[in-house]
Amino acid sequence: MIDFDPDRLRTMGLTPALANHAAALAAAASDGEAYELMRLTVLHRETVQVHDGRGERPARVLPRLVRRLLDDDTMLAVGDWVFVATDAHGDRWVHERITPLTQLVRRDADGRRHTVVSNVDVALLVMGLDDDFNPRRMERFLALVQGSGVLPVVVLSKADVVDARTHFDRVHQLRGRLPAGVDLISVDARDPDAAARLAPYAQAGQTLVLMGSSGAGKSTLTNTLIGAAIQDTGAVRASDGRGQHTTTSRSLHRLADGACVIDTPGLRALRPDADERAVAATFGDVEALALRCRFRDCRHADEPGCAVRAGIGDDRLRNYHKLLREARRDTMSALERQRELAMWKARGRAGTARMKMKRGEA
């Protein structure tokens, strides 16, 4: 049995599709527990915070649910909808997770998958126009979102700290590297006008997530959207313009108009869980020009008549190749990765031997 009020939970981002999923899962349960449907708003090491549409409550996760999710190569994330039951001592326990409709997932240095957030509709990809400006990093964020069912929107913050010429040049440069159809908005994150400009993406029942590097202005923009100083903010370092990880955990907040926003810690090193199709969608201009290359199997490296190398800047093309290599590596088995590593080591040794021969060394 499950207890939930769809109208009340709609302000927490509950959609009809998720409500139907929850009702079907509850009907299949036969343990006799009285469940409440809640949304996970904060994830701590030992506990979580869940929201029932009236307020946040602390809860713990049943070990059997943790084990089952680990077996499925996933884990709870902020934005998940869960079944919560209260025991005889008044303690709340998370018993079940509703299968997310959308997820954003990254990989760590070892290739393991980590869910960033669940059940979001719009990803606001925030990048500062100051020293934080880095088109290659933005392409990585776009690759993470492409194909997930989440709408990416690029938000250039700190429009107030750069001069008009720098502002124009950087907006123009980035727009030329964005996939077709991706909106780009430039804002001063502290200005209430920023919330008005982002209002079309924050309709009632929608969930937004803010993603970007430390110091990009995500928490400042979160406070502007909420209309109150909920999230701590901090200044960037004067030496390199980088943030100092003021936000240390993901957290979900309700907005006045019935939408939700998730603030996230900064990610300086991002490896998206993207396949080759997602990379191709991020670099649509590369894929279009590839049709005009002289050779069908052109690798866009050093082949003659390569239309991609002629039409795409070196910086963007290097980033394309790097993301494509990462995507292919993630689909390899352990044995295939070992073989590839052995191949590159052999090529390295052969190159070293050739250089020695040219220098006349033994």
N, C-alpha and C positions, 0 to 999 in steps of 0.2 A: 504494500500500500504506500502511495506517495501523496504528499500534501504540497500543492503549490498553486499560487494565484498568478495566472498568466499576465494579467494587467499590471500587477505590482512588479513582477519580474521583468516586464518589458523595458522598464527603465534601467535594468541591469544588462540589457542586451539580449534578452531571450527572444528568439525568433520562432515563428510557427513551426519551422522544420525541426528546430531543437526541442521544442515542446512535444512534438509528435514522437521524436526519438526517446525522450524521457518517459512518456506514457507507455510506449511499447516495451521499454526495458523494465519498467515497474510491473507491467502486466505479466512479464515472463518470470519475475522473481517469485520464489515460493518459500522464502524464509520467515514470513510473517512479521518482519520488521516494519515499523512506521518511519518512513523516510521523509525528509524535507529536501526539496530541490534548491541548491544554492550555487553561487558562483565563486570560484576561487580567486581572491583578490591579491593575496600576498603569500609567498612561499618561503618559509623559514627552514632551517636545517632540521628541526625536530617537529615543528608544528606548521599549520597553515592558518590563514584567515579566510573565512567564507562569508558571503553576504546573502541575506534572504530578501533583499528589497526594502527592509526596514533598518537594518544595521549590520555591522560586522560582528562576527563571532569567532573565537579561537576554536580550533579543532585539531585532532590528530588523525593520521592516515593508518588504516588497518594494514598490518604487515603483509597479509595475504594479497592485498591489492598492489602493494609495492612490488612484491615478488612477481605477480602476474604481468605488471607493466614492464618490469625489467626483462622478463622472458620475451616480451613483444618488442624489445628494443625501443622503448619509449618511457616517459615518466610524466607525472603531473606537471602542469605549467599554469602560470597566471592566465586567466581567461577560460579555463576549463569549467564545465558544469558538472556538478557532483551530487550524489545522494549522501545525505548526512543523517545519522541516527543518534539519538541521545540515550546513553546507558542509564542504569539505575542510580549511578552516582552523580548524574547531571553532566557528565563529560560527553562532548560531541566527537563522533568518529566518522571519517569519510569511508564509506563502504564501496562505492562504485563511481566510475567516471563515464559520462556520456561521450561516445565517440565524437571527437571534434569534427566540425564541418570544414574548418581550415586550420592550418598550422604553419608557422614559420620555423624552419629548422636550420641550424648551422652545424658545422663539424669542427672538432678540435684538431690539434696538431697530429693526433694519432688516428684521425679518420672517424672517431666515434661521433654519433649523432646526438645533438642536444636541442630539445624543443625550446624555442625562445618564448613564444606565446601561442595561445590557441583561440579559435573562434573570433578572429578579427576580420573586419570588412575592409578597412583602409589602413595602409602603412604610410605614415608621414615620414619620409626619409630626410632628416634634417642635417644640413651642412652649413657651416658659417662661411660668410664671404670674406672673412679675415684670413689669418694663417691656417685656419682649419680647411680651407678650400682645397679639395683633392678629387678631381674627376675620376681617377682610377678607383678610389675607394667607393665613390657613389655607384660606379658600375658593378662593384661587388654586391652592394646592397640591393641593387636592381635585380641581379642574378638570383639572389636569395628569395626575392618576392615573386619573380616571374614563374608562372605555372602553378602557383599556390592557390589561386582563386581570390587572392587579396589584391585590391586596387592600389598600385603604388602612386604616390604623389611626392614630388621632390620639393622640399621647402628650403630655400636659401635664407638663413637667419643673419642677423647682425647687419642688415642693410643700412643701419644708422652709423656704423663705424668705419665705412669705406667711402672714398670720394666717388663722385658721379661717374668718372671715367673708369675706375676699377670696377664699379658695380656693373656698368654696361658691358665691359670686356668679359667679365667672368660669367655673367648671365648668358651672353652670346656664345661663349666657348662651351658652356655646359649644354645649352640647348642643342647645339650641333652634335652632341654625343648621346642624347637621350633617344630611346626607342619612340617610334611614332605613337601618338596618343597618350603619352605620359605628361601630365600637367606639371608645370614649374611655377612656383609662387615665391616671390621675394618679400620678406617681412622684417620688421623690427619686432622681435619676440616679446618685448615688454609693452608694446603698444596695443591697446584694446582693439584697434582696427585689425590686428592679426586674427583675432577670434572671428571677426565678421567675415574676413576673406576666406577663412577655412570652414565657415558654417555650412556650405553645401556638402561637405564631406562628413559632417557631424549631425546627421539627421537623427531623430528619435529612434531608438532601437539599434543604432549603429555602434560599432566598437572600433576605435582608432588605436593604433600603436605608434609611438614615436621612437624612431631608431636613428642612431648616428654615433659619431665619436664623442668622447668626453669633451665638454666645453663647447659643444655645438649650439647649446641653448635649448635642449629638450625639456629640462625641468622648468626653465623660465617660460617656455611656451605652454607647458602643461598648466602652470599657475595662471597664465593669461586665459587659457580656455576654460578653466574652472571658475575664474573670477576671484580667486583667493590664493594667498601664499601658503599652499599646502606642502609643496615640495621644497626641500632645501636647495639653494643654488650657491654657486661659488664662482670666483673670478678665475680666468685662465692665467697660466704662467706668462709673465712678460717676456721671458727668454725665448720661448718657442710657440706661444699661443695655444698650448695644449691645456685641456681641462685636467682636473685633479680628482676625478671619480667622486663627486659630491653625492650622486645617486649610486647606491650600492646594491639595490635589489629592485626587481620589477614590482610595480604596484598598479592596481586598477582603481580608477576614480570615476564617479558619476558627474556628468555635466548638467547644467540647469535645464537644457532643452531636451533631456531624455536620452542623450548619447553617453557612451563611456569612453574613457581614454586610458591607455596603459603607458606609463613612463618606464623607460628601461635604462640600465647603466650603459655607459659608453663602451663601444667596441672599437679598439684601435686596430686589432688584427682580426679580420673577418674572413672565414672560409665558408662560403655558402654551401648548403646541401643541394647542389644544382646538377641536373643532368645536362647532356649536350643540347637538348631541346631548349632548356631554360637559358643557356648561354647564347644560343642562336637568337632567341627572342630579344635578349638584351643588346645584341649586336646585329640588328636587322640590316644595317647598311652594309656590313661585311658580307652577309649572306646574299644580299641583292647584287653586289658587285661581283661575287664569286661566279655568278652565271655568265659573266663576260670574260672570265679568264681563258687563256689559250688552251689550257689542259683541264680536262674534267676532274682529274684527281689532284689539282693544284693545292699545295699545302700553304700557299701564300708566304713562302719563305724566300727562296732565291730563284724560283722558276722564271724564265723569260715570258713576257706577255702577261704578267699577273696584274689584273685590273684592280685587285684589292690593294696591293702595295702602292699602286699609282694613285688611288683615290682615298686612302685612309692614312691618317697620321701615324707615325711610328709608335708614339706613346700608346695610343688606343689599340693598335694592332698587337703590340707586345702584351697588353693586358688581356686581349682576346685569347691569344695563344696560351697564356698562363692559366686563365680560368678554364679553358678547354682541356688542358692537361690535367688539372685537378679533377674536373668532372669525370674524365675517362679513368683516372686512377681510382676514384671512389667506386667505380663499377667493377673493378678487377678483383679477382680472388687473391688470396694471400700468395698462392703459387705464381700467379701471373705477375704480381708486383715484384716478387723475388727475381723472376726472369727478366723483367724490365730493368731492375736495378743492376743485375749482372751484365745486361747488354750495354748500359751506359758506362759501367766501370770498364768494360772491354774497349769501348770506344775511347774512353779517356786514356787508357794505357796505350792504345794504338796511336793516338794523337801525340802523346809524350814521346813515343819511339820515333815518330816522323820528325819531330822537332830536333831530337838528338842527332838523327841522321843528317839533317840540314846543317847542323852546327859542326858536323864531323866528329861527334863524340862516339865513343865505343858503345 
